[in-house]
Amino acid sequence: MMSGASAWVRFDLAGREGFGRLDGDRIRVHDGDLFDAPRDTGQDLAIGAVRLLAPTRPSKVLALWNNFGQLAAKLGLSRPEEPLYLIKPPNTYLEPGAPIRRPPGEGKLVFEGELAIVLGRRASRVPVDQALGHVFGYTCANDVTVADIIHKDPSFPQWVRAKGFDTFCPFGPALVTGLDPATLTVRTTLDGQVRQDYPISDMRFSVAELVSMISHDMTLLPGDLILCGTSVGVGSMKPGSWVSVEIDGIGTLINPVEQA
């Protein structure tokens, strides 16, 4: 854990949900509202004694397109004037360790390792110089996609459908505060082989710009996620594979792939 950072997790213990702050291999259990003065109960649990859940319950997850310079250069994309994004619906949300289910058909199932911004305060029309005050922390995410669907119908790019199947948005394992996102690196591994290794500093829109500009489109609520987009190395995965998204200071999100 980086100096000054705190990691928070949600968990299931014998059918009861809770949350707490990580302290080594223990969880210091809290109650109340994670985003509004959570209270330490004095109880602690071994992390191995619980099942980790996705670390927040977003009202929405927004996913960026064309936000990294290296991938844009590879694809010949110019810098957009404003963030380009889509919404991933709640049925996509998936906890660490749970299986990504490949839907029936022959479509190419793609992983996209990403940094996710987690909102901690309601944000509506927030100036860029105040935007970071609305960010609680960061987590790892995998923006899963059936790539073939996007342009299946030439009259209408189907981004939401391609990225909106059940289990297509794993995120976690922890929600970490006190990080400088510009210093972070995303590494995506498929079956033990590193497929992505890229710096967040290559983002075209900074965290503050993303929060500010998107909050002028729609109100962001505590717990909402903004997936920052991905860079080079995106690839396909198949049932039987394991995919992991690792960000130093946050942890490693690991999910198997299975056939639905």
LINSULTA-V761325 format. One record per backbone hydrogen bond with DSSP energy under -0.5 kcal/mol. NH is the residue of the N-H (numbers start at 0). CO is the residue of the C=O. If there is no record, write none. Layout:
NH/CO, NH/CO
//
This chain:
4/1, 5/176, 7/174, 8/19, 9/52, 10/17, 11/50, 12/15, 15/12, 17/10, 18/29, 19/8, 20/27, 21/6, 22/25, 25/22, 26/44, 27/20, 27/25, 28/26, 28/42, 29/18, 30/38, 32/35, 33/31, 35/32, 38/30, 40/28, 41/28, 44/26, 46/24, 48/45, 49/46, 50/11, 51/49, 52/9, 57/55, 60/87, 61/224, 62/85, 63/226, 64/83, 68/201, 71/67, 72/68, 73/69, 74/70, 75/71, 76/71, 83/64, 84/82, 85/62, 87/60, 88/86, 91/88, 92/89, 93/168, 96/253, 97/94, 99/255, 100/98, 101/99, 101/257, 108/106, 109/107, 109/144, 110/234, 113/140, 115/138, 116/225, 117/136, 118/116, 118/223, 119/133, 120/133, 122/219, 124/214, 129/126, 130/126, 130/127, 132/129, 133/130, 134/131, 135/117, 135/133, 136/117, 137/175, 138/115, 139/171, 140/113, 141/169, 142/111, 143/141, 143/167, 144/109, 145/161, 146/107, 146/144, 148/145, 149/145, 149/146, 151/148, 153/151, 155/152, 157/149, 158/156, 161/157, 162/158, 163/159, 163/160, 166/90, 167/164, 168/91, 169/141, 170/93, 171/139, 174/7, 175/137, 175/173, 176/5, 180/178, 182/179, 183/180, 185/197, 186/245, 187/195, 188/243, 189/192, 190/188, 190/241, 192/189, 194/187, 195/187, 197/185, 199/183, 201/198, 202/199, 203/66, 209/205, 210/206, 211/207, 212/208, 213/209, 214/210, 215/211, 215/212, 216/213, 217/213, 219/122, 222/118, 223/220, 224/59, 225/116, 226/61, 227/114, 227/225, 233/230, 234/110, 236/108, 239/256, 240/237, 242/254, 243/188, 244/252, 245/186, 246/250, 247/184, 249/246, 250/246, 252/244, 253/251, 254/242, 256/240, 257/99, 259/101
//
